[in-house]
């Protein structure tokens, strides 16, 4: 891999991380980001939140409707319990 290609790849990954960080921070466990995820988000954030959870934890998010219009519950096993976890 050329240095130019490597730099391009790193820039792309950093841009993706920067875009997804706010979505992950909205649902991550405040005490330890590696813990399971259980939170609530706006419906319009489902796709970005799912991508953020996959990016940071290597796990798949699950979404459930709530009784509050426009809101969904999001859960995930989190980084520690997922395939990339330190277990």
C-alpha positions as CSV (number, residue, x, y, z in Angstrom):
1,X,0.0,0.0,0.0
2,X,1.4,3.4,-0.9
3,X,1.7,6.1,1.7
4,X,-0.8,8.2,-0.2
5,X,-3.4,5.4,-0.2
6,X,-2.7,4.8,3.5
7,X,-3.3,8.4,4.3
8,X,-6.5,8.5,2.3
9,X,-7.8,5.4,4.1
10,X,-7.0,6.9,7.5
11,X,-8.7,10.2,6.6
12,X,-11.8,8.3,5.5
13,X,-11.9,6.3,8.8
14,X,-11.4,9.5,10.9
15,X,-14.2,11.2,9.0
16,X,-16.5,8.3,9.6
17,X,-15.6,8.2,13.3
18,X,-16.2,12.0,13.6
19,X,-19.6,11.6,12.0
20,X,-20.7,8.6,14.1
21,X,-19.3,9.7,17.5
22,X,-22.3,11.9,18.5
23,X,-24.7,9.0,17.8
24,X,-22.7,6.6,19.9
25,X,-22.2,9.0,22.7
26,X,-26.0,9.5,22.9
27,X,-26.5,5.8,23.7
28,X,-23.3,4.5,25.3
29,X,-23.2,3.6,29.0
30,X,-21.9,6.7,30.8
31,X,-19.8,4.7,33.3
32,X,-18.1,2.5,30.7
33,X,-18.5,2.7,26.9
34,X,-17.8,-1.1,26.7
35,X,-21.0,-2.0,28.6
36,X,-24.3,-3.0,27.0
37,X,-26.3,-0.3,25.4
38,X,-29.9,0.4,26.4
39,X,-31.3,3.8,25.6
40,X,-33.8,5.9,23.6
41,X,-33.3,7.8,20.4
42,X,-35.4,9.6,17.8
43,X,-36.7,7.4,14.9
44,X,-34.8,9.5,12.4
45,X,-31.5,8.5,14.0
46,X,-31.9,4.8,13.7
47,X,-29.6,4.3,10.7
48,X,-26.8,6.5,12.0
49,X,-27.1,5.0,15.5
50,X,-27.0,1.4,14.1
51,X,-23.9,2.4,12.1
52,X,-22.3,4.0,15.2
53,X,-22.9,1.0,17.4
54,X,-21.4,-1.3,14.8
55,X,-18.4,1.0,14.3
56,X,-17.5,1.3,18.0
57,X,-18.6,-2.1,19.4
58,X,-18.7,-4.5,16.4
59,X,-22.2,-5.5,17.5
60,X,-25.7,-5.1,16.0
61,X,-28.2,-2.8,17.5
62,X,-31.8,-3.8,18.1
63,X,-34.7,-1.3,18.0
64,X,-38.1,-1.4,19.5
65,X,-41.1,0.9,19.2
66,X,-42.1,2.8,22.3
67,X,-45.3,4.4,23.4
68,X,-43.8,7.8,22.7
69,X,-44.4,8.8,19.1
70,X,-41.1,9.4,17.2
71,X,-38.9,7.6,19.8
72,X,-37.5,4.0,19.8
73,X,-35.6,2.0,22.3
74,X,-32.1,0.9,21.2
75,X,-30.2,-2.0,22.8
76,X,-27.0,-3.8,22.0
77,X,-24.8,-6.3,23.8
78,X,-22.0,-3.7,23.8
79,X,-18.3,-4.0,23.0
80,X,-17.3,-6.2,26.0
81,X,-19.9,-8.9,25.3
82,X,-19.5,-8.7,21.5
83,X,-17.1,-10.5,19.2
84,X,-14.3,-7.9,19.6
85,X,-14.7,-7.6,23.3
86,X,-12.0,-8.1,25.9
87,X,-13.5,-11.3,27.3
